[in-house]
Every structure is written in C-alpha cells, then in structure tokens.
Amino acid sequence: MRKVGYLGPRATFTHIAVQTMFQRDEHLPYRTIPACVDAVVNGEVEYGIVPLENALEGSVNLTLDYLIHEKRLPIVGEIVLPIRQHLMVHPNHAKEWQELTTVYSHSHAIAQCHKFLHTTLSDVLLEATTSTASAAQFVKEHPEQVIGAIANELAAKEYGLHIAQPNIHDYNHNTTRFVVLHRSVQQDTPFDVHDGYKTTLMITLPSDQAGALHQVLSAFGWRKLNLSKIESRPMKTGLGNYFFIVDIEQKMDDVLIPSAIAELEALGCTVNLLGSYPYFLIK
Ligand SMILES: O=C(O)C(=O)C[C@]1(C(=O)O)C=C[C@@H](O)C=C1
C-alpha cells in the first residue's frame, strides 16, 4: 500500500481525485498545498496530489509558484475531475440560506460561482479557506452561526450539511486538473489506466530579444508538436520578467521534443522539464 498525500481535510475535490485513482492506497490529508508538497519532499508520502488548473478560473497559482520557486518536484501524473459546486448550510439553518451572513470556501471555488453569488447573495461576506472541505467543516463546527460553504456533495455528507442550492458554478463545463508529484522521475506510471500523455516544460526567454516568443512557438510548430497550454508567470525578479509554462500533448520521445529543446537553448532560452506523464479524465 502506497502513502498518498492530498489537500485535505477529507472530502475536498482533491480527495475525490485520490479516491478514484489510488483506490487501494493509504490517503493522508494535508492542510495546505505547500504542506502536501513538503510531505513528498520529506518522504512522508510517496505521492502528493494538488490542484493545478481549473477550467473556469485558470491556474492555481499557489501550486505553480511553490513548485517552480520553492520545491521543484517532477510531475508524474495528472487527473482531470468534473467539478460541481454546491451551496451548503448547517441543517439548523436549512430554511435561512438566503439570509446567510458569510459564505466560506477556497478562493478558486468562490471564483467559479461569482455570477450566482452576485445575483442571489449579493450582500454576503465571502471568506477564503484553505480548501472547500475545510469550509464545510467550519460550517459544521459553528451551528450557531448563519453561514454557508461552497463545496462538493461528498463534503455535505461527510460534515452533515444540507445542500441549499446545488450546482451553483457559473458554467457547466467545469473541470479541474490535479497533478501527481513524486520525489524523482519514475519509470513506472502511478496509475495503470490513462487517456494520453503530456510533457510540461518551463521556458525562460533571453531578455530583450525581439521575436523570441515567436521563435519559441515555431520550434514546436514546424515539428507539429501540439501545445495544449501556454501560460506566463512572473519570475519574481522584477516587473516585466516572466517565464512560460508549456504543455505538449505527447510523451517525451527520443527525437522531436529533445530537438525542440536543443533549438530553444540555441536561441538563448533556459528550458526545464517539469514532467512527462500520463493523464486520466474522470467522467
Ligand atoms: O478545495 C478543494 O476541494 C480542492 O481540492 C481545491 C480546489 C482548487 O484549488 O482549485 C480544487 C478544485 C476546485 O477547483 C476548487 C478548489
């Protein structure tokens, strides 16, 4: 049985991803994303699962920044999960959900429900928590307060809450990508089944070189390497300094990706491989 760490407490979306893909393993909750990443670094767990990107809200910057700037662990797998957000309250307040004073949730979950919150609960205070399930746990522990949480159905069951309004996310096609982290690059994949492979690179452009980004993209383009994501993030070294994260829709090979990397390096770019890994889409 392998030890798998996740952003907890029990019944987060991350926990659902872990329960689905690591059914026979031991699951250990961590309070924050950095704590979960640290647990992999320290060897407390073999794998750590953290959210990376949501279809409505974009990247989970805390994950990306911690992985890039603090603890550089390889990505060895990816799980994509459909996300349905529900407004839940303590059963004592089932009829008062329109009079809530405060709604708690993870900032990404709050952002996925802005339209609903704006139109239906416009005066409510919004408070960010470390995860959706920790918001549900907080509501359970404060039955005297007229407050709510945005979380999933499993959290409503786990913490004995009443779903006052189901499916409050603003757009139907809501999914989140979770990455599987390991201490070192592995030959074995963390799960037996998968829907395809991705390779993620971090690319830093040479400073002040006109057309550098165009040249980078053409190194992938003429090799017909399909990119499923390109995103820039601050290098945190000064205003205007950015690096790029690029996802290529295929496994690392012997020819195409290595020669694209060599071409980028010849152009003066710095390229780091963050992982080449299988992904699985949960239905
Ligand atoms: O709080 C949770 O339940 C999480 O697993 C975190 C998280 C995220 O950070 O994006 C995961 C999925 C949803 O997009 C909302 C929150």
PDBQT file of the ligand as one rigid body, heavy atoms in Angstrom, charges set to zero:
ROOT
HETATM    1  O1  LIG A 301     -10.732  22.809  -2.059  1.00  0.00    +0.000 OA
HETATM    2  C1  LIG A 301     -10.799  21.765  -2.703  1.00  0.00    +0.000 C 
HETATM    3  O2  LIG A 301     -11.715  20.960  -2.608  1.00  0.00    +0.000 OA
HETATM    4  C2  LIG A 301      -9.721  21.499  -3.639  1.00  0.00    +0.000 C 
HETATM    5  O3  LIG A 301      -9.495  20.357  -3.937  1.00  0.00    +0.000 OA
HETATM    6  C3  LIG A 301      -9.017  22.696  -4.221  1.00  0.00    +0.000 C 
HETATM    7  C4  LIG A 301      -9.659  23.240  -5.477  1.00  0.00    +0.000 C 
HETATM    8  C5  LIG A 301      -8.693  24.227  -6.207  1.00  0.00    +0.000 C 
HETATM    9  O4  LIG A 301      -7.742  24.674  -5.633  1.00  0.00    +0.000 OA
HETATM   10  O5  LIG A 301      -8.965  24.542  -7.368  1.00  0.00    +0.000 OA
HETATM   11  C6  LIG A 301      -9.909  22.113  -6.383  1.00  0.00    +0.000 C 
HETATM   12  C7  LIG A 301     -10.974  22.058  -7.201  1.00  0.00    +0.000 C 
HETATM   13  C8  LIG A 301     -11.917  23.181  -7.315  1.00  0.00    +0.000 C 
HETATM   14  O6  LIG A 301     -11.499  23.863  -8.488  1.00  0.00    +0.000 OA
HETATM   15  C9  LIG A 301     -11.850  24.094  -6.150  1.00  0.00    +0.000 C 
HETATM   16  C10 LIG A 301     -10.860  24.011  -5.230  1.00  0.00    +0.000 C 
ENDROOT
TORSDOF 0
